[in-house]
Amino acid sequence: SIYDLEDHTPIKLTNRELDCLTLLMRGKSSKEIAAALNLSIRTIESYLNNLKIKMNCHSKSELLKYAYDLGLSTLTDAITSEEFNLGIFLPY
């Protein structure tokens, strides 16, 4: 589960935020994430900004470091909700 590294309180993420984080951890750009999820780049940037706020990060690189510090590298093997709906079950 995802939690604050300092006070260990849970951080609640929406499915779309988790999708964006999963794809970001796979090395995808905002443009590539938008294309994969059939959303606008502006919407993806909004999700990523929400993630940065929730995880107290100031950049995408900090967000990635935070995720790896939490041991979330297994997210790269997980499927996004969009992939599930499309029947795509293999990681990129």
Helices and strands as residue ranges (DSSP letters): H 15-25, H 30-37, H 41-54, H 60-69, G 72-77, H 81-86
